[in-house]
Amino acid sequence: MPISTTTPVYKRSGFAWSTPECLRLQREYQLLELSIDEISKRHQRSPTAIALRLVKEYYAADCQPDIKKYLDNISQKKSKKDNISLRITESSDDDNCSEYVDDEKSDSSSDNESSMWDDDNSTQSTSASEIANLKGQVSDLNGKIDSILEMLRRSNGGSVIGMY
């Protein structure tokens, strides 16, 4: 009979963490001093997910040996994916230009470039026309709010205090 080497399926994988579940996690890790693997079985989540949640909720430091072994595995996988990154450059001719740049071949890595990146390596860029459009929409909303407030003042004899 062959030995099965399938990855375990965790029933709660992908589900949001509830407040009671986070409190239970804290109790099991800090008070009961259960291992990450034991907590993983109880919560039906992967050991890596448990380690990440413990660090995120500040129940454990990422440098602790029992946490670090799960987080090191993630950082090794992530570093392989980060060999090629997307860099956004802006020029006067084009609103946005993007190109793939190999991080290892790139000579300069400034702080300004790294501040453009979100935690999940996605970028967000806004052009001048988009900003002008948003300013126009905000101005329209301000006008509508002023009209509503004026209408409320008239219906309340000049006061809008206490209406909220």
PANULO-481488 format. One record per atom (N, C-alpha, C): residue number from 1; residue in three letters; atom name; x, y, z. Coordinates in nm, 2 decimals. Atoms other than C-alpha are relative to their C-alpha. Example, Ala and Ser with C-alpha at 12.3 -4.5 7.8 and 13.67 -1.06 7.14 Angstrom:
! PANULO-481488
1	ALA	N	0.09	-0.12	0.00
1	ALA	CA	1.23	-0.45	0.78
1	ALA	C	0.09	0.12	0.00
2	SER	N	-0.09	-0.11	0.00
2	SER	CA	1.37	-0.11	0.71
2	SER	C	-0.08	0.11	0.08
This chain:
! PANULO-481488
1	MET	N	0.08	-0.12	0.00
1	MET	CA	0.00	0.00	0.00
1	MET	C	0.09	0.12	0.00
2	PRO	N	-0.09	-0.12	0.01
2	PRO	CA	0.16	0.33	-0.11
2	PRO	C	-0.03	0.10	0.11
3	ILE	N	0.01	-0.10	-0.10
3	ILE	CA	0.22	0.61	0.14
3	ILE	C	-0.05	0.13	-0.06
4	SER	N	0.06	-0.12	0.05
4	SER	CA	0.01	0.92	0.08
4	SER	C	0.09	0.12	0.05
5	THR	N	-0.08	-0.12	-0.03
5	THR	CA	0.22	1.24	0.07
5	THR	C	-0.08	0.13	-0.04
6	THR	N	0.07	-0.12	0.04
6	THR	CA	-0.06	1.49	0.01
6	THR	C	0.01	0.10	0.11
7	THR	N	0.00	-0.11	-0.10
7	THR	CA	-0.07	1.83	0.18
7	THR	C	-0.13	0.00	0.08
8	PRO	N	0.12	0.00	-0.08
8	PRO	CA	-0.31	1.84	0.47
8	PRO	C	-0.09	0.12	-0.04
9	VAL	N	0.10	-0.10	0.03
9	VAL	CA	-0.63	2.03	0.41
9	VAL	C	-0.05	0.06	0.13
10	TYR	N	0.04	-0.07	-0.12
10	TYR	CA	-0.72	2.29	0.67
10	TYR	C	-0.14	0.06	-0.03
11	LYS	N	0.14	-0.04	0.03
11	LYS	CA	-1.10	2.35	0.69
11	LYS	C	-0.02	0.15	0.02
12	ARG	N	0.02	-0.14	-0.02
12	ARG	CA	-1.07	2.71	0.81
12	ARG	C	0.10	0.09	-0.08
13	SER	N	-0.09	-0.08	0.09
13	SER	CA	-0.81	2.81	0.55
13	SER	C	-0.08	0.10	-0.08
14	GLY	N	0.06	-0.10	0.08
14	GLY	CA	-0.91	3.13	0.39
14	GLY	C	-0.11	0.07	0.07
15	PHE	N	0.10	-0.07	-0.08
15	PHE	CA	-1.17	3.22	0.65
15	PHE	C	0.05	0.12	0.08
16	ALA	N	-0.04	-0.11	-0.08
16	ALA	CA	-1.16	3.55	0.83
16	ALA	C	0.02	-0.04	0.15
17	TRP	N	-0.02	0.02	-0.14
17	TRP	CA	-1.03	3.55	1.19
17	TRP	C	-0.10	0.08	0.08
18	SER	N	0.10	-0.07	-0.08
18	SER	CA	-1.30	3.63	1.44
18	SER	C	0.08	0.04	0.13
19	THR	N	-0.05	-0.04	-0.13
19	THR	CA	-1.23	3.81	1.77
19	THR	C	0.01	-0.11	0.10
20	PRO	N	-0.01	0.11	-0.10
20	PRO	CA	-1.31	3.51	1.99
20	PRO	C	0.11	-0.10	-0.04
21	GLU	N	-0.10	0.10	0.05
21	GLU	CA	-1.08	3.29	1.77
21	GLU	C	0.14	0.06	0.03
22	CYS	N	-0.13	-0.06	-0.03
22	CYS	CA	-0.79	3.54	1.82
22	CYS	C	0.02	0.00	0.15
23	LEU	N	-0.02	0.01	-0.14
23	LEU	CA	-0.85	3.55	2.19
23	LEU	C	0.03	-0.15	0.05
24	ARG	N	-0.03	0.14	-0.03
24	ARG	CA	-0.85	3.17	2.20
24	ARG	C	0.14	-0.03	-0.04
25	LEU	N	-0.14	0.02	0.05
25	LEU	CA	-0.53	3.17	2.00
25	LEU	C	0.10	0.06	0.10
26	GLN	N	-0.09	-0.06	-0.10
26	GLN	CA	-0.37	3.40	2.25
26	GLN	C	0.01	-0.08	0.13
27	ARG	N	0.00	0.08	-0.12
27	ARG	CA	-0.48	3.19	2.54
27	ARG	C	0.08	-0.13	-0.02
28	GLU	N	-0.07	0.12	0.03
28	GLU	CA	-0.35	2.87	2.38
28	GLU	C	0.15	0.01	-0.01
29	TYR	N	-0.14	-0.02	0.02
29	TYR	CA	-0.02	3.01	2.29
29	TYR	C	0.07	0.05	0.12
30	GLN	N	-0.07	-0.06	-0.11
30	GLN	CA	0.06	3.23	2.59
30	GLN	C	-0.02	-0.07	0.13
31	LEU	N	0.03	0.06	-0.13
31	LEU	CA	-0.12	3.07	2.88
31	LEU	C	0.02	-0.16	0.00
32	LEU	N	-0.01	0.15	0.01
32	LEU	CA	-0.14	2.70	2.78
32	LEU	C	0.13	-0.05	-0.06
33	GLU	N	-0.13	0.03	0.07
33	GLU	CA	0.19	2.72	2.59
33	GLU	C	0.00	-0.12	-0.09
34	LEU	N	0.02	0.10	0.10
34	LEU	CA	0.07	2.49	2.32
34	LEU	C	0.10	0.03	-0.12
35	SER	N	-0.08	-0.02	0.12
35	SER	CA	0.29	2.43	2.01
35	SER	C	-0.08	0.05	-0.11
36	ILE	N	0.07	-0.05	0.12
36	ILE	CA	0.21	2.59	1.68
36	ILE	C	-0.07	-0.11	-0.07
37	ASP	N	0.07	0.11	0.06
37	ASP	CA	0.13	2.25	1.54
37	ASP	C	-0.13	-0.04	0.07
38	GLU	N	0.12	0.04	-0.08
38	GLU	CA	-0.11	2.17	1.82
38	GLU	C	-0.11	0.11	-0.02
39	ILE	N	0.10	-0.11	0.03
39	ILE	CA	-0.28	2.51	1.78
39	ILE	C	-0.06	-0.01	-0.14
40	SER	N	0.05	0.02	0.14
40	SER	CA	-0.30	2.45	1.41
40	SER	C	-0.11	-0.10	-0.01
41	LYS	N	0.10	0.10	0.01
41	LYS	CA	-0.49	2.13	1.46
41	LYS	C	-0.13	0.05	0.07
42	ARG	N	0.12	-0.04	-0.07
42	ARG	CA	-0.73	2.29	1.71
42	ARG	C	-0.08	0.11	-0.08
43	HIS	N	0.06	-0.11	0.08
43	HIS	CA	-0.80	2.59	1.48
43	HIS	C	-0.03	-0.04	-0.14
44	GLN	N	0.02	0.05	0.14
44	GLN	CA	-0.80	2.39	1.16
44	GLN	C	0.05	0.10	-0.10
45	ARG	N	-0.07	-0.09	0.09
45	ARG	CA	-0.56	2.63	1.00
45	ARG	C	0.15	-0.04	-0.01
46	SER	N	-0.13	0.04	0.02
46	SER	CA	-0.21	2.59	0.87
46	SER	C	0.09	0.06	0.11
47	PRO	N	-0.10	-0.05	-0.10
47	PRO	CA	0.09	2.63	1.11
47	PRO	C	0.05	0.14	-0.04
48	THR	N	-0.05	-0.13	0.05
48	THR	CA	0.21	2.92	0.89
48	THR	C	-0.10	0.11	0.03
49	ALA	N	0.11	-0.10	-0.03
49	ALA	CA	-0.13	3.10	0.93
49	ALA	C	0.00	0.03	0.15
50	ILE	N	0.00	-0.02	-0.14
50	ILE	CA	-0.11	3.05	1.30
50	ILE	C	0.12	0.09	0.04
51	ALA	N	-0.12	-0.08	-0.03
51	ALA	CA	0.24	3.19	1.32
51	ALA	C	-0.02	0.15	-0.04
52	LEU	N	0.02	-0.14	0.05
52	LEU	CA	0.15	3.49	1.11
52	LEU	C	-0.10	0.08	0.08
53	ARG	N	0.10	-0.07	-0.08
53	ARG	CA	-0.16	3.57	1.32
53	ARG	C	0.06	0.03	0.14
54	LEU	N	-0.06	-0.03	-0.13
54	LEU	CA	0.04	3.54	1.64
54	LEU	C	0.09	0.13	-0.01
55	VAL	N	-0.09	-0.12	0.02
55	VAL	CA	0.29	3.80	1.51
55	VAL	C	-0.09	0.12	-0.03
56	LYS	N	0.08	-0.11	0.04
56	LYS	CA	0.02	4.02	1.36
56	LYS	C	-0.08	0.06	0.12
57	GLU	N	0.08	-0.04	-0.12
57	GLU	CA	-0.18	4.03	1.69
57	GLU	C	0.10	0.04	0.12
58	TYR	N	-0.10	-0.03	-0.10
58	TYR	CA	0.15	4.09	1.88
58	TYR	C	0.00	-0.09	0.12
59	TYR	N	0.00	0.10	-0.10
59	TYR	CA	0.11	3.77	2.08
59	TYR	C	0.14	-0.07	0.01
60	ALA	N	-0.14	0.06	0.01
60	ALA	CA	0.46	3.66	1.97
60	ALA	C	0.08	0.09	-0.09
61	ALA	N	-0.10	-0.07	0.09
61	ALA	CA	0.77	3.81	1.81
61	ALA	C	0.04	-0.09	-0.11
62	ASP	N	-0.04	0.08	0.12
62	ASP	CA	0.88	3.70	1.47
62	ASP	C	0.14	-0.06	0.01
63	CYS	N	-0.14	0.05	-0.01
63	CYS	CA	1.23	3.63	1.60
63	CYS	C	0.00	-0.12	0.10
64	GLN	N	0.00	0.12	-0.08
64	GLN	CA	1.11	3.35	1.84
64	GLN	C	0.02	-0.12	-0.08
65	PRO	N	-0.03	0.12	0.08
65	PRO	CA	1.24	3.01	1.73
65	PRO	C	-0.12	-0.07	-0.05
66	ASP	N	0.12	0.08	0.04
66	ASP	CA	0.90	2.84	1.72
66	ASP	C	-0.08	0.08	-0.11
67	ILE	N	0.06	-0.08	0.10
67	ILE	CA	0.76	3.13	1.51
67	ILE	C	0.09	0.01	-0.13
68	LYS	N	-0.10	-0.03	0.11
68	LYS	CA	1.07	3.19	1.30
68	LYS	C	0.01	-0.11	-0.10
69	LYS	N	-0.01	0.11	0.09
69	LYS	CA	1.08	2.84	1.15
69	LYS	C	-0.11	0.00	-0.11
70	TYR	N	0.11	-0.01	0.10
70	TYR	CA	0.74	2.90	0.98
70	TYR	C	0.01	0.12	-0.09
71	LEU	N	-0.01	-0.13	0.08
71	LEU	CA	0.81	3.26	0.87
71	LEU	C	0.12	-0.01	-0.09
72	ASP	N	-0.11	0.01	0.09
72	ASP	CA	1.15	3.17	0.72
72	ASP	C	-0.04	-0.07	-0.13
73	ASN	N	0.05	0.07	0.11
73	ASN	CA	0.98	2.93	0.49
73	ASN	C	-0.08	0.09	-0.10
74	ILE	N	0.08	-0.09	0.08
74	ILE	CA	0.75	3.21	0.37
74	ILE	C	0.10	0.10	-0.07
75	SER	N	-0.09	-0.10	0.05
75	SER	CA	1.04	3.46	0.32
75	SER	C	0.09	-0.07	-0.11
76	GLN	N	-0.07	0.07	0.11
76	GLN	CA	1.23	3.20	0.11
76	GLN	C	-0.08	-0.01	-0.13
77	LYS	N	0.09	0.01	0.12
77	LYS	CA	0.93	3.15	-0.12
77	LYS	C	-0.02	0.14	-0.06
78	LYS	N	0.03	-0.14	0.05
78	LYS	CA	0.87	3.53	-0.14
78	LYS	C	0.13	0.05	-0.08
79	SER	N	-0.12	-0.06	0.06
79	SER	CA	1.24	3.61	-0.23
79	SER	C	0.01	-0.06	-0.14
80	LYS	N	0.00	0.05	0.13
80	LYS	CA	1.21	3.38	-0.53
80	LYS	C	-0.09	0.08	-0.10
81	LYS	N	0.09	-0.07	0.08
81	LYS	CA	0.91	3.57	-0.66
81	LYS	C	0.04	0.14	-0.02
82	ASP	N	-0.04	-0.14	0.00
82	ASP	CA	1.07	3.91	-0.59
82	ASP	C	0.12	0.03	-0.09
83	ASN	N	-0.11	-0.02	0.08
83	ASN	CA	1.35	3.86	-0.84
83	ASN	C	-0.03	0.10	-0.11
84	ILE	N	0.05	-0.10	0.10
84	ILE	CA	1.15	4.06	-1.10
84	ILE	C	-0.11	0.08	0.06
85	SER	N	0.10	-0.08	-0.06
85	SER	CA	0.95	4.35	-0.98
85	SER	C	-0.04	0.11	-0.11
86	LEU	N	0.05	-0.10	0.09
86	LEU	CA	0.74	4.62	-1.15
86	LEU	C	0.03	0.13	0.05
87	ARG	N	-0.03	-0.14	-0.04
87	ARG	CA	0.87	4.97	-1.14
87	ARG	C	-0.08	0.10	-0.08
88	ILE	N	0.08	-0.11	0.07
88	ILE	CA	0.65	5.27	-1.22
88	ILE	C	0.09	0.12	-0.02
89	THR	N	-0.07	-0.12	0.03
89	THR	CA	0.82	5.56	-1.39
89	THR	C	-0.09	0.10	-0.06
90	GLU	N	0.08	-0.11	0.06
90	GLU	CA	0.66	5.89	-1.48
90	GLU	C	0.09	0.09	-0.08
91	SER	N	-0.08	-0.09	0.08
91	SER	CA	0.77	6.11	-1.76
91	SER	C	-0.10	0.11	-0.04
92	SER	N	0.08	-0.11	0.04
92	SER	CA	0.64	6.44	-1.90
92	SER	C	-0.09	-0.04	-0.12
93	ASP	N	0.08	0.04	0.11
93	ASP	CA	0.52	6.27	-2.22
93	ASP	C	-0.11	-0.09	0.03
94	ASP	N	0.10	0.10	-0.03
94	ASP	CA	0.33	5.98	-2.08
94	ASP	C	-0.05	0.02	0.15
95	ASP	N	0.05	-0.01	-0.14
95	ASP	CA	0.10	5.98	-1.77
95	ASP	C	0.07	-0.11	0.08
96	ASN	N	-0.06	0.11	-0.07
96	ASN	CA	0.23	5.64	-1.66
96	ASN	C	0.07	-0.09	-0.10
97	CYS	N	-0.07	0.10	0.08
97	CYS	CA	0.49	5.41	-1.80
97	CYS	C	0.04	-0.11	0.10
98	SER	N	-0.04	0.10	-0.09
98	SER	CA	0.56	5.07	-1.65
98	SER	C	0.09	-0.10	-0.08
99	GLU	N	-0.09	0.10	0.06
99	GLU	CA	0.84	4.82	-1.72
99	GLU	C	0.05	-0.09	0.10
100	TYR	N	-0.05	0.10	-0.09
100	TYR	CA	0.97	4.51	-1.57
100	TYR	C	0.15	0.02	0.01
101	VAL	N	-0.14	-0.02	-0.02
101	VAL	CA	1.31	4.55	-1.41
101	VAL	C	0.05	-0.11	0.09
102	ASP	N	-0.06	0.10	-0.08
102	ASP	CA	1.53	4.27	-1.27
102	ASP	C	0.07	0.07	0.11
103	ASP	N	-0.06	-0.07	-0.12
103	ASP	CA	1.62	4.38	-0.91
103	ASP	C	0.15	-0.03	0.01
104	GLU	N	-0.15	0.03	-0.01
104	GLU	CA	1.96	4.21	-0.93
104	GLU	C	0.08	0.08	-0.09
105	LYS	N	-0.08	-0.08	0.10
105	LYS	CA	2.06	4.41	-1.24
105	LYS	C	-0.02	0.15	0.02
106	SER	N	0.02	-0.14	-0.03
106	SER	CA	1.92	4.74	-1.11
106	SER	C	0.11	0.05	0.09
107	ASP	N	-0.11	-0.06	-0.08
107	ASP	CA	2.20	4.96	-0.99
107	ASP	C	-0.05	0.09	0.12
108	SER	N	0.05	-0.10	-0.10
108	SER	CA	2.00	5.22	-0.80
108	SER	C	-0.13	-0.04	0.06
109	SER	N	0.13	0.03	-0.07
109	SER	CA	1.73	5.15	-0.54
109	SER	C	-0.02	0.11	0.10
110	SER	N	0.02	-0.11	-0.09
110	SER	CA	1.62	5.48	-0.39
110	SER	C	-0.12	-0.02	0.09
111	ASP	N	0.11	0.01	-0.10
111	ASP	CA	1.39	5.53	-0.09
111	ASP	C	-0.13	0.05	-0.07
112	ASN	N	0.12	-0.05	0.07
112	ASN	CA	1.15	5.72	-0.32
112	ASN	C	-0.07	-0.11	-0.07
113	GLU	N	0.06	0.11	0.07
113	GLU	CA	1.10	5.41	-0.53
113	GLU	C	-0.07	-0.10	0.09
114	SER	N	0.05	0.10	-0.09
114	SER	CA	1.04	5.18	-0.24
114	SER	C	-0.13	0.06	0.07
115	SER	N	0.12	-0.05	-0.06
115	SER	CA	0.78	5.42	-0.09
115	SER	C	-0.12	-0.01	-0.08
116	MET	N	0.12	0.01	0.09
116	MET	CA	0.56	5.37	-0.40
116	MET	C	-0.07	-0.14	0.02
117	TRP	N	0.05	0.14	-0.01
117	TRP	CA	0.51	5.00	-0.31
117	TRP	C	-0.08	-0.02	0.12
118	ASP	N	0.08	0.04	-0.12
118	ASP	CA	0.23	4.87	-0.09
118	ASP	C	0.06	-0.13	0.05
119	ASP	N	-0.05	0.12	-0.06
119	ASP	CA	0.28	4.57	0.13
119	ASP	C	-0.02	-0.12	-0.09
120	ASP	N	0.03	0.12	0.09
120	ASP	CA	0.13	4.33	-0.13
120	ASP	C	0.06	0.02	-0.14
121	ASN	N	-0.08	-0.02	0.13
121	ASN	CA	0.37	4.46	-0.41
121	ASN	C	-0.09	0.05	-0.11
122	SER	N	0.08	-0.06	0.10
122	SER	CA	0.08	4.63	-0.59
122	SER	C	0.03	0.15	0.00
123	THR	N	-0.02	-0.15	0.00
123	THR	CA	0.12	4.99	-0.71
123	THR	C	-0.12	0.07	-0.03
124	GLN	N	0.11	-0.09	0.02
124	GLN	CA	-0.11	5.28	-0.73
124	GLN	C	0.05	0.13	-0.05
125	SER	N	-0.05	-0.12	0.06
125	SER	CA	-0.06	5.58	-0.95
125	SER	C	-0.12	0.08	-0.05
126	THR	N	0.11	-0.09	0.04
126	THR	CA	-0.28	5.88	-1.02
126	THR	C	0.05	0.10	-0.09
127	SER	N	-0.04	-0.09	0.09
127	SER	CA	-0.25	6.09	-1.32
127	SER	C	-0.06	0.14	0.03
128	ALA	N	0.05	-0.14	-0.02
128	ALA	CA	-0.31	6.47	-1.34
128	ALA	C	-0.14	0.01	-0.04
129	SER	N	0.14	-0.01	0.05
129	SER	CA	-0.63	6.43	-1.53
129	SER	C	-0.10	-0.07	0.10
130	GLU	N	0.08	0.07	-0.10
130	GLU	CA	-0.76	6.18	-1.27
130	GLU	C	-0.02	0.09	0.13
131	ILE	N	0.01	-0.09	-0.12
131	ILE	CA	-0.68	6.43	-0.99
131	ILE	C	-0.09	0.11	-0.03
132	ALA	N	0.10	-0.11	0.03
132	ALA	CA	-0.86	6.71	-1.17
132	ALA	C	-0.14	-0.05	0.00
133	ASN	N	0.14	0.05	0.00
133	ASN	CA	-1.16	6.49	-1.22
133	ASN	C	-0.05	-0.02	0.14
134	LEU	N	0.03	0.02	-0.14
134	LEU	CA	-1.16	6.40	-0.85
134	LEU	C	-0.03	0.13	0.07
135	LYS	N	0.03	-0.14	-0.06
135	LYS	CA	-1.14	6.77	-0.75
135	LYS	C	-0.13	0.05	-0.05
136	GLY	N	0.13	-0.04	0.06
136	GLY	CA	-1.44	6.84	-0.98
136	GLY	C	-0.11	-0.07	0.07
137	GLN	N	0.11	0.08	-0.06
137	GLN	CA	-1.64	6.56	-0.82
137	GLN	C	-0.01	0.05	0.15
138	VAL	N	0.01	-0.04	-0.13
138	VAL	CA	-1.55	6.68	-0.47
138	VAL	C	-0.07	0.14	0.01
139	SER	N	0.06	-0.13	0.00
139	SER	CA	-1.65	7.04	-0.56
139	SER	C	-0.15	-0.02	-0.02
140	ASP	N	0.15	0.02	0.02
140	ASP	CA	-1.99	6.91	-0.69
140	ASP	C	-0.06	-0.05	0.12
141	LEU	N	0.05	0.05	-0.13
141	LEU	CA	-2.04	6.72	-0.37
141	LEU	C	-0.02	0.11	0.10
142	ASN	N	0.00	-0.12	-0.10
142	ASN	CA	-1.96	7.03	-0.16
142	ASN	C	-0.12	0.08	-0.04
143	GLY	N	0.11	-0.08	0.05
143	GLY	CA	-2.22	7.22	-0.37
143	GLY	C	-0.13	-0.07	0.04
144	LYS	N	0.13	0.07	-0.04
144	LYS	CA	-2.49	6.95	-0.31
144	LYS	C	-0.02	0.00	0.15
145	ILE	N	0.01	-0.01	-0.14
145	ILE	CA	-2.41	6.94	0.06
145	ILE	C	-0.05	0.14	0.05
146	ASP	N	0.04	-0.14	-0.04
146	ASP	CA	-2.44	7.32	0.09
146	ASP	C	-0.15	0.02	-0.03
147	SER	N	0.14	-0.02	0.03
147	SER	CA	-2.78	7.30	-0.09
147	SER	C	-0.09	-0.08	0.10
148	ILE	N	0.07	0.08	-0.10
148	ILE	CA	-2.90	7.03	0.15
148	ILE	C	-0.01	0.07	0.13
149	LEU	N	0.00	-0.07	-0.12
149	LEU	CA	-2.79	7.22	0.45
149	LEU	C	-0.08	0.13	0.00
150	GLU	N	0.09	-0.12	0.02
150	GLU	CA	-2.96	7.54	0.32
150	GLU	C	-0.14	-0.04	0.01
151	MET	N	0.14	0.04	-0.01
151	MET	CA	-3.28	7.35	0.27
151	MET	C	-0.04	-0.04	0.14
152	LEU	N	0.03	0.03	-0.14
152	LEU	CA	-3.26	7.21	0.62
152	LEU	C	-0.01	0.12	0.09
153	ARG	N	0.01	-0.12	-0.08
153	ARG	CA	-3.19	7.55	0.77
153	ARG	C	-0.14	0.07	-0.02
154	ARG	N	0.13	-0.06	0.03
154	ARG	CA	-3.51	7.69	0.59
154	ARG	C	-0.11	-0.08	0.07
155	SER	N	0.11	0.08	-0.06
155	SER	CA	-3.72	7.40	0.72
155	SER	C	0.00	0.00	0.15
156	ASN	N	-0.01	0.00	-0.15
156	ASN	CA	-3.59	7.43	1.08
156	ASN	C	0.01	0.14	0.05
157	GLY	N	-0.01	-0.14	-0.05
157	GLY	CA	-3.60	7.81	1.11
157	GLY	C	0.14	0.05	0.01
158	GLY	N	-0.14	-0.05	0.00
158	GLY	CA	-3.23	7.87	1.04
158	GLY	C	0.10	-0.08	0.08
159	SER	N	-0.10	0.08	-0.08
159	SER	CA	-3.07	7.60	1.26
159	SER	C	0.00	-0.15	-0.05
160	VAL	N	-0.01	0.14	0.03
160	VAL	CA	-2.94	7.26	1.17
160	VAL	C	0.06	-0.08	0.11
161	ILE	N	-0.06	0.07	-0.12
161	ILE	CA	-2.80	7.18	1.51
161	ILE	C	-0.11	-0.09	0.06
162	GLY	N	0.09	0.10	-0.07
162	GLY	CA	-2.96	6.88	1.68
162	GLY	C	-0.07	-0.09	-0.10
163	MET	N	0.06	0.08	0.10
163	MET	CA	-3.06	6.72	1.35
163	MET	C	0.07	-0.13	-0.02
164	TYR	N	-0.07	0.12	0.02
164	TYR	CA	-2.80	6.45	1.37
164	TYR	C	-0.02	-0.09	0.11
